[in-house]
Amino acid sequence: MNDSKKKPLSQRDQADPEQEKKIENTGLPLARILQELTPSIEDYLKKLSDNQNKIIDADQKIAESIVRLINHITSEKTNIRLHFYPNTVRKKFKRSEDSHHQRVKKIITRMRKKQKTYEEIARFLEKENIPTFTKEGRWHAQTVHRLFQDYPDI
């Protein structure tokens, strides 16, 4: 434990004889030691001050960026769509009067009522050689699913 804490204030202010002997043993007076250390201490304090200023500048830039971001998000000009839940935005549903479309929609509806998967429906449409709406390509589960989602009357 530090002895200076145990001593009363008046004794701490007085020079410690043992400390004075250590300084005298170096052969340099205390003033000269302090004079030699002063430039190093000044340099250290300047670097510390510069680093603190850089941190303050960086914090200021961060704060300004946050304010700009908040202003941008809350401005009326911003049109941000957040899709956390896929069915929160209503689609404009397609309506088709084409007889081929009607036939395919009836097949999908009937099979979905029988608990068939989209993959099973796609395989059935392929097996029955029912052409896709573009008359090109093949039926896929994703296509059947999209049709089921796009037409509310299915």
N, C-alpha and C positions, 0 to 999 in steps of 0.2 A: 504494500500500500504506500502511496505517496506521503512522505513525511510533511510536506508543505501543507497538506490538508489538516494534519493533526495540530500544527503550530498555530498559535493565535496570530491575527492579522499583523500586529506590530512586528512579530518575529519574522513573518514571511517577507516583509518589506526589506528587512536587513539582508545583506549579502551573506550567503552561506560560505563559511570559511573553507570547507572541503571543495566546493565548486570553484572558489577563487584559486585554490592550489592547483586544480586540474588545468585551469586556464593559464596560470603562470607556468606550468610545466610544458605547455606547448611552445613557450618562448615568444608567443605573439600577444600583444595587448588586445583586450576585448574590442576596442574601437577599430583596430585594424582588421580583425576577424569579421566584424559587422560590415566594414567598408568593402571587404572582398566579396561578401555574400550578397550585398545589396543589389548589384546588377542581375544576378541570377534570380533573386526574389522578384525584382521588378519585371523581368522577362516572363517569369512564371505567372505573375498576376496579370500581365497584359494578355498572354495567351488564354488564360482562364476567362478574362473579360471578353475577349474576341469570341471564344466558344459559346459563352452565355448569350452574346448578341446574336450569333448564328442560330442558336436554339430558339430565341425569341422570334427572329425573322421567320423561321420555319413554322413555328406555332401560329404566327400571324397569317401566313399563307394558307395553312390548313384551315384555319377558321374562316378565311375569306372564301375558300373553295366550298366549304360546307354551306355557307350562306348562299353562294351562287347556286349550288345544287338544290337546296331547299326552295329557293325562289323559282328555279326552273320547274321543279316538280309541282309546285303549287300554282304556277301560272296557268291562266286559262288557255294559253296557246298549246300547252303540252297535251298530247293525245297518247297517253300510255295505256295500253290494254294489258291487264294482268290476268293471266289464265291459270289460276290455281285449281279450279275445278272445271273439267272439260265441258260440262253442260250449262255453264252459267250464261253463256251468250247464245241467244236464239238464232238459229240459222234461218235464212229465207228458204223455205221448202220448195222443192221443185214439184211441178204438177205435169204429168204427161198424159196426153190423150191418145198417143200412138198405141195401136193394138198390140204390137210386139212388146212394148214396155208394159202394157197392162197384163199381158200373159206372163211375163217374167215376174212381175210384182205379185201376181196371184200364186205362182209356184213358190216364191220365197215366203209369202205369208202362210201358205198351207204347211210348208215344211217347218217353219219356225214354231207354228202352233203344235207340231208334233215333236217339239224339242230337238230338232236337228241343228247341228252346228253349222256355222257359215262354211266351213271346209266341206262338210257333207253336201250342202246345197250346191257349192261350186262344182264338186265332182259330179253331182247329178246333172247339172246343166251341161257340163262337158260331155257326159255319157249320152245324153239325149240330143247332142249336136245342136243345142239352142245357141244361135249366134249372140255375141255380145252386142251392145247397143251401137258400137262403132263398126260392127261386122268384121273386126280385126281382133287378133289376140285371143286370149283364153280367159275363162272364168277363174277368178281367184277368190279365196275367202275374204280378203280385204275389199274386193270390189263388191261382193254380196253384202258385206257389212255396211259399206258406204251407201249402197242403195237403200238398205234397210233404214239407215239414219236419215237419208235425204228425202224419203217419201213418207210423210206422216200417216198416210192412209194405208200403209202396209201393215 
